[in-house]
């Protein structure tokens, strides 16, 4: 395979795409927007993808040989590699992502015959292969008068008479007594008893079910709720504040003048999640607050639509946030979150990200961008039609600036980094 024909596969969406700049030490999938660091595996010595949310000094797994490597570091990692190294390994070794794990919950389960289990496994024998079934064992015949073995295996034995043996003498006729009638009709009585029992069982089941049925006008038993539908709509809103719970959040810019929030809130404990919405008519601020109850984990799947110039303030504990086409001031505080923004026309962006990643692409130059990263990775793409005044403060971090700069520009970018990476790229 030649280097020009190499396509870089994505371990997340499994799609392949042309490689970006060969000097980069990270790679972002253009399809699913997941970002990866590039590190060389100690086992197979191939350059592997490492998720952008990988924790420092924790193990990471090679996507090619699945070896678990030690000592990951975002900065100064001796195993760091470039896109050019990854492309060279793929071309030289014809690397292909291994197939996904099989769904073990849907594998066929063999049926083992009861007599085989009682005779083979109960006697201490080894279990048969999982892909086969065990045929019923035919127990050896015993001479008449011999006692079969005790236990479940006794049912498999049959009585036989040795070949050539004389027939036994007929039994003497039964004398009259209280048990003679029972000996002649016992099987008839037992069959009738079985029929009566089979007829009585459905009647008992129906009666029990009827006793649990609610009477007319009486509410029946209800199952505890584990989810609720969220639907909020408000007009004349200048600012929306949303306090979310772990899960998926999509924020889009609408054409109308109404703020709407729709979706579902789920919880897995006995106590339901808490939901609250208030509207400050004087300040035109809509507050939407959602919290998990104590001991009752919860998740969200929301879609927030706001008018074009409405300011948005988000607080997201974990999950994924998608921002599309927003044009009002934007502030986001998130932890363990992957934030992706596309087509942004916001005049200002303030983002505080902890242990996550941020990818923001602007369609119009912002006046103010302020980013604070802690153990996080961010890529901000800005229009190169204007120059920016860039001010950074980093402790154990790195900043790559690829946009035009001017010391006294009206477009300002401020970054505070702690064990993080920031890249400012032109769109």
C-alpha positions as CSV (number, residue, x, y, z in Angstrom):
1,X,0.0,0.0,0.0
2,X,1.4,3.4,-0.9
3,X,1.4,6.4,1.5
4,X,-0.8,8.4,-0.9
5,X,-3.5,5.8,-0.7
6,X,-3.6,5.4,3.1
7,X,-6.9,6.1,4.8
8,X,-6.8,6.5,8.6
9,X,-9.5,4.4,10.3
10,X,-11.5,5.7,13.3
11,X,-11.8,3.2,16.2
12,X,-15.1,4.9,17.3
13,X,-17.2,5.0,14.1
14,X,-15.0,2.6,12.0
15,X,-15.0,5.0,9.1
16,X,-11.7,5.9,7.3
17,X,-10.6,9.3,6.0
18,X,-7.5,10.9,4.5
19,X,-4.8,11.9,7.0
20,X,-4.4,15.5,8.2
21,X,-1.2,17.4,8.6
22,X,1.6,14.8,9.1
23,X,3.3,16.7,11.9
24,X,0.4,16.6,14.3
25,X,0.5,14.3,17.4
26,X,-3.2,13.9,17.5
27,X,-6.0,13.0,15.1
28,X,-9.6,14.0,14.9
29,X,-12.1,11.9,12.9
30,X,-14.0,14.2,10.5
31,X,-17.0,11.9,10.6
32,X,-17.8,11.4,14.3
33,X,-15.6,14.3,15.6
34,X,-13.9,12.1,18.2
35,X,-10.3,13.2,18.9
36,X,-7.4,10.9,19.6
37,X,-3.8,11.2,20.8
38,X,-1.2,9.1,18.9
39,X,1.1,6.8,20.9
40,X,3.4,4.0,19.9
41,X,2.5,0.6,21.4
42,X,5.2,-1.2,23.4
43,X,4.1,-4.6,22.3
44,X,3.5,-4.4,18.5
45,X,5.4,-1.1,18.1
46,X,2.7,0.4,15.9
47,X,1.2,3.8,16.3
48,X,-2.2,3.6,18.0
49,X,-5.1,5.9,18.7
50,X,-5.6,6.9,22.3
51,X,-8.9,8.6,23.3
52,X,-8.7,12.4,24.1
53,X,-10.3,11.7,27.5
54,X,-7.5,9.3,28.5
55,X,-6.4,10.0,32.1
56,X,-2.8,10.8,32.9
57,X,-0.6,7.9,33.9
58,X,-3.4,5.4,33.3
59,X,-3.4,2.3,31.0
60,X,-4.4,2.7,27.4
61,X,-5.2,-0.2,25.0
62,X,-3.6,-0.5,21.6
63,X,-6.3,-0.5,18.9
64,X,-4.3,-3.0,16.7
65,X,-3.0,-5.7,19.1
66,X,-5.1,-4.7,22.2
67,X,-2.1,-4.6,24.4
68,X,-2.6,-2.5,27.6
69,X,0.2,0.1,27.8
70,X,1.4,2.0,30.9
71,X,2.5,5.6,31.5
72,X,0.3,7.7,29.4
73,X,1.1,11.5,29.5
74,X,-0.3,14.3,27.4
75,X,3.0,16.2,27.5
76,X,6.5,14.8,27.1
77,X,5.3,11.2,26.5
78,X,8.2,9.2,25.1
79,X,5.6,7.1,23.2
80,X,4.2,10.1,21.4
81,X,4.0,9.7,17.6
82,X,2.8,11.8,14.7
83,X,0.2,11.4,11.9
84,X,3.1,10.6,9.5
85,X,4.2,7.7,11.8
86,X,0.6,6.4,11.9
87,X,0.2,6.6,8.1
88,X,3.6,4.9,7.6
89,X,2.7,2.0,9.9
90,X,-0.7,1.5,8.2
91,X,1.0,1.4,4.8
92,X,3.9,-0.8,5.8
93,X,2.0,-3.3,7.9
94,X,-1.4,-3.2,6.2
95,X,-3.0,-2.5,9.6
96,X,-6.7,-3.2,10.0
97,X,-8.9,-2.6,13.0
98,X,-9.9,-5.9,14.7
99,X,-13.6,-6.8,14.6
100,X,-15.8,-5.8,17.5
101,X,-16.5,-8.2,20.4
102,X,-19.3,-10.8,19.9
103,X,-22.5,-10.3,21.7
104,X,-22.2,-12.9,24.4
105,X,-25.7,-12.4,25.6
106,X,-27.2,-13.8,22.4
107,X,-25.0,-17.0,22.1
108,X,-26.9,-20.3,21.8
109,X,-27.1,-22.3,25.0
110,X,-27.1,-26.1,24.5
111,X,-29.8,-28.2,26.1
112,X,-28.5,-31.1,28.2
113,X,-30.6,-34.2,28.7
114,X,-31.6,-34.8,32.3
115,X,-30.6,-38.5,32.4
116,X,-27.2,-37.8,31.0
117,X,-26.6,-35.1,33.6
118,X,-27.7,-37.4,36.4
119,X,-25.5,-40.3,35.2
120,X,-22.4,-38.5,33.8
121,X,-22.0,-35.2,35.7
122,X,-23.4,-36.5,39.0
123,X,-20.8,-39.3,39.0
124,X,-17.9,-36.8,38.7
125,X,-17.5,-36.9,34.9
126,X,-16.4,-33.9,32.9
127,X,-18.9,-31.5,31.3
128,X,-19.4,-32.0,27.5
129,X,-18.5,-29.4,25.0
130,X,-20.7,-26.3,25.0
131,X,-21.5,-26.7,21.3
132,X,-23.1,-30.2,21.5
133,X,-25.9,-31.8,23.3
134,X,-25.8,-35.0,25.4
135,X,-27.9,-37.9,24.2
136,X,-30.0,-39.9,26.7
137,X,-28.0,-42.8,28.1
138,X,-29.5,-46.3,27.9
139,X,-28.9,-48.1,31.2
140,X,-27.8,-51.7,31.1
141,X,-30.4,-54.3,31.7
142,X,-30.5,-56.1,35.0
143,X,-31.6,-59.7,35.7
144,X,-35.0,-60.2,37.3
145,X,-34.7,-60.0,41.0
146,X,-31.6,-57.7,41.1
147,X,-32.0,-54.3,42.7
148,X,-31.2,-51.3,40.5
149,X,-28.9,-48.6,41.9
150,X,-30.3,-45.9,44.1
151,X,-30.8,-42.3,43.0
152,X,-32.0,-40.7,39.8
153,X,-30.3,-43.3,37.6
154,X,-32.7,-46.0,38.8
155,X,-35.4,-44.8,36.5
156,X,-33.2,-45.7,33.5
157,X,-33.0,-49.5,34.3
158,X,-35.4,-52.1,32.9
159,X,-36.2,-55.6,34.1
160,X,-35.3,-58.5,31.9
161,X,-35.3,-62.3,32.2
162,X,-32.2,-64.2,31.1
163,X,-32.7,-66.0,27.8
164,X,-33.9,-69.6,28.3
165,X,-35.0,-69.1,31.9
166,X,-38.2,-70.8,32.9
167,X,-41.3,-68.7,33.3
168,X,-42.3,-68.1,36.9
169,X,-45.2,-69.9,38.3
170,X,-48.4,-68.0,38.3
171,X,-49.3,-66.3,41.5
172,X,-52.2,-67.8,43.5
173,X,-55.5,-66.2,43.0
174,X,-56.2,-63.2,45.3
175,X,-58.5,-63.9,48.1
176,X,-61.3,-61.7,49.0
177,X,-60.4,-58.8,51.2
178,X,-60.5,-55.0,51.7
179,X,-57.6,-54.4,49.3
180,X,-58.7,-56.6,46.3
181,X,-60.9,-53.8,44.8
182,X,-58.1,-51.3,45.2
183,X,-55.6,-53.5,43.4
184,X,-57.9,-53.9,40.4
185,X,-59.0,-50.2,40.1
186,X,-56.0,-48.2,41.5
187,X,-54.8,-46.9,38.1
188,X,-58.4,-45.8,37.2
189,X,-58.6,-43.9,40.5
190,X,-55.2,-42.3,40.1
191,X,-56.0,-41.2,36.5
192,X,-59.3,-39.6,37.7
193,X,-57.5,-37.8,40.5
194,X,-55.0,-36.4,38.0
195,X,-57.8,-35.1,35.8
196,X,-59.5,-33.4,38.7
197,X,-56.2,-31.7,39.8
198,X,-55.6,-30.5,36.2
199,X,-59.2,-29.1,36.1
200,X,-58.8,-27.4,39.5
201,X,-55.5,-25.6,38.9
202,X,-56.8,-23.2,36.2
203,X,-59.8,-22.4,38.4
204,X,-57.5,-21.5,41.3
205,X,-55.3,-19.4,39.1
206,X,-58.2,-17.5,37.6
207,X,-59.6,-16.9,41.1
208,X,-56.3,-15.6,42.4
209,X,-56.0,-13.3,39.3
210,X,-59.6,-12.1,39.8
211,X,-58.9,-11.2,43.5
212,X,-56.1,-8.9,42.3
213,X,-58.1,-7.2,39.7
214,X,-59.4,-3.8,40.7
215,X,-63.1,-3.3,41.2
216,X,-65.1,-0.9,39.1
217,X,-64.1,2.6,40.1
218,X,-61.0,1.4,42.0
219,X,-57.5,2.1,40.7
220,X,-55.3,-0.9,40.1
221,X,-51.7,-1.4,41.2
222,X,-49.2,1.0,39.4
223,X,-45.6,0.4,38.6
224,X,-43.0,2.9,39.9
225,X,-42.1,5.4,37.3
226,X,-38.5,5.4,36.0
227,X,-38.8,8.3,33.4
228,X,-40.7,11.4,32.6
229,X,-41.2,13.4,29.5
230,X,-39.7,16.9,29.5
231,X,-41.5,19.7,27.6
232,X,-40.9,23.4,28.4
233,X,-41.8,26.4,26.3
234,X,-41.4,30.1,27.1
235,X,-41.4,33.4,25.2
236,X,-39.7,36.8,25.7
237,X,-36.5,35.1,27.0
238,X,-33.1,36.9,26.8
239,X,-31.1,34.4,28.7
240,X,-31.5,30.6,29.2
241,X,-29.7,28.9,32.2
242,X,-29.7,25.1,32.0
243,X,-28.4,22.9,34.8
244,X,-28.3,19.4,33.4
245,X,-27.6,15.8,34.5
246,X,-25.3,13.3,32.8
247,X,-26.4,12.4,29.3
248,X,-26.9,13.9,25.8
249,X,-27.7,17.6,25.2
250,X,-28.3,19.3,21.8
251,X,-28.6,23.1,21.6
252,X,-29.7,24.6,18.3
253,X,-30.7,28.1,17.1
254,X,-34.4,28.4,16.0
255,X,-36.2,30.8,13.7
256,X,-39.0,31.6,16.2
257,X,-39.1,33.7,19.3
258,X,-39.8,30.9,21.7
259,X,-37.4,28.8,23.8
260,X,-38.3,25.1,23.9
261,X,-36.8,22.2,25.8
262,X,-37.9,18.7,24.9
263,X,-36.7,15.2,25.7
264,X,-36.7,12.5,28.4
265,X,-35.3,12.3,31.9
266,X,-34.7,8.8,33.2
267,X,-33.6,7.4,36.6
268,X,-32.8,3.9,38.0
269,X,-33.5,4.3,41.7
270,X,-36.5,4.4,43.9
271,X,-36.6,8.3,44.0
272,X,-37.4,10.3,40.9
273,X,-35.1,12.9,39.5
274,X,-35.9,16.5,40.4
275,X,-37.0,19.0,37.8
276,X,-37.6,22.7,38.2
277,X,-38.2,25.6,35.8
278,X,-38.7,29.3,36.8
279,X,-39.1,32.4,34.7
280,X,-37.8,35.9,35.8
281,X,-40.1,38.2,33.9
282,X,-38.2,41.3,35.0
283,X,-34.8,40.1,33.8
284,X,-36.2,37.8,31.1
285,X,-34.2,34.9,32.4
286,X,-35.5,31.3,32.1
287,X,-33.9,28.9,34.6
288,X,-34.1,25.1,34.0
289,X,-32.7,22.9,36.7
290,X,-32.5,19.1,36.7
291,X,-30.9,17.0,39.5
292,X,-30.6,13.3,40.3
293,X,-32.1,12.3,43.7
294,X,-29.8,10.8,46.3
295,X,-29.0,7.2,45.6
296,X,-31.0,7.3,42.3
297,X,-28.7,7.8,39.2
298,X,-30.3,9.6,36.3
299,X,-29.6,10.5,32.7
300,X,-31.0,13.0,30.2
301,X,-31.6,13.2,26.5
302,X,-32.6,16.8,25.8
303,X,-33.0,19.2,22.8
304,X,-32.9,22.9,23.6
305,X,-33.9,25.3,20.9
306,X,-33.4,29.1,21.4
307,X,-34.0,32.2,19.3
308,X,-31.0,33.5,17.3
309,X,-29.7,36.2,19.8
310,X,-30.6,34.5,23.1
311,X,-27.8,34.0,25.5
312,X,-27.2,30.4,26.7
313,X,-25.5,29.4,30.0
314,X,-24.9,25.6,30.4
315,X,-23.7,23.5,33.3
316,X,-23.2,19.9,32.3
317,X,-21.7,17.2,34.8
318,X,-20.9,14.6,32.1
319,X,-21.9,13.2,28.7
320,X,-22.0,14.9,25.3
321,X,-23.0,18.4,24.3
322,X,-23.7,19.4,20.7
323,X,-24.0,23.2,19.8
324,X,-25.3,24.1,16.3
325,X,-25.6,27.6,14.8
326,X,-25.9,29.6,18.0
327,X,-25.6,33.4,17.7
328,X,-26.0,34.7,21.2
329,X,-23.4,34.9,24.0
330,X,-22.4,31.4,25.2
331,X,-21.0,30.2,28.5
332,X,-20.5,26.5,29.3
333,X,-19.1,24.8,32.4
334,X,-18.6,21.0,32.0
335,X,-16.7,18.1,33.5
336,X,-16.0,14.7,31.8
337,X,-17.9,16.0,28.8
338,X,-17.3,16.1,25.0
339,X,-18.4,19.4,23.7
340,X,-18.8,20.0,20.0
341,X,-19.8,23.4,18.4
342,X,-20.4,24.0,14.7
343,X,-21.4,27.1,12.7
344,X,-21.1,29.3,15.8
345,X,-21.8,33.0,15.4
346,X,-21.7,33.9,19.0
347,X,-20.1,37.3,20.0
348,X,-18.5,35.7,23.0
349,X,-17.6,32.2,24.3
350,X,-16.6,31.4,27.9
351,X,-15.8,27.7,28.4
352,X,-14.5,25.9,31.5
353,X,-13.7,22.3,30.8
354,X,-12.4,19.7,33.3
355,X,-11.3,16.2,32.1
356,X,-13.0,16.5,28.7
357,X,-12.6,17.9,25.2
358,X,-13.9,20.9,23.4
359,X,-14.1,21.4,19.6
360,X,-15.6,24.7,18.5
361,X,-15.8,26.0,14.9
362,X,-16.8,29.6,14.3
363,X,-18.6,30.8,11.2
364,X,-18.1,34.5,12.2
365,X,-15.2,36.0,14.1
366,X,-16.0,36.3,17.9
367,X,-15.1,39.4,19.8
368,X,-14.1,37.6,23.0
369,X,-13.1,33.9,23.6
370,X,-12.1,32.8,27.1
371,X,-11.1,29.2,27.7
372,X,-10.0,27.5,31.0
373,X,-8.9,23.9,30.7
374,X,-7.9,21.4,33.4
375,X,-6.7,18.0,32.1
376,X,-8.6,18.7,28.9
377,X,-8.0,19.1,25.2
378,X,-9.5,21.9,23.0
379,X,-9.5,22.8,19.3
380,X,-10.9,26.2,18.4
381,X,-11.3,27.0,14.7
382,X,-11.6,30.8,13.9
383,X,-12.1,32.7,10.6
384,X,-8.7,34.0,9.4
385,X,-10.3,37.2,7.9
386,X,-9.4,39.1,11.1
387,X,-6.5,39.2,13.5
388,X,-6.7,38.2,17.1
389,X,-5.0,39.3,20.3
390,X,-4.0,36.0,22.0
391,X,-3.1,35.8,25.7
392,X,-2.3,32.4,27.3
393,X,-1.2,31.2,30.7
394,X,-0.2,27.5,30.9
395,X,1.1,25.3,33.7
396,X,2.0,21.9,32.4
397,X,0.3,22.5,29.1
398,X,0.8,23.5,25.5
399,X,-0.7,26.1,23.1
400,X,-0.5,26.0,19.3
401,X,-1.6,29.2,17.6
402,X,-2.3,29.1,13.9
403,X,-4.5,32.2,13.4
404,X,-3.4,35.7,12.5
405,X,-2.4,37.8,15.5
406,X,-2.2,41.5,16.2
407,X,-1.4,43.1,19.6
408,X,-4.2,45.6,19.7
409,X,-7.0,43.7,17.9
410,X,-10.6,44.1,19.0
411,X,-10.9,40.3,18.8
412,X,-9.4,38.8,21.9
413,X,-8.6,35.2,23.0
414,X,-7.6,34.3,26.5
415,X,-6.6,30.8,27.7
416,X,-5.7,29.3,31.1
417,X,-4.3,25.8,30.9
418,X,-3.5,23.2,33.6
419,X,-2.2,19.9,32.2
420,X,-4.0,20.6,29.0
421,X,-3.6,21.3,25.3
422,X,-5.1,24.1,23.2
423,X,-5.0,24.5,19.4
424,X,-6.2,27.7,17.6
425,X,-6.6,26.9,14.0
426,X,-8.0,28.9,11.0
427,X,-11.3,27.7,9.5
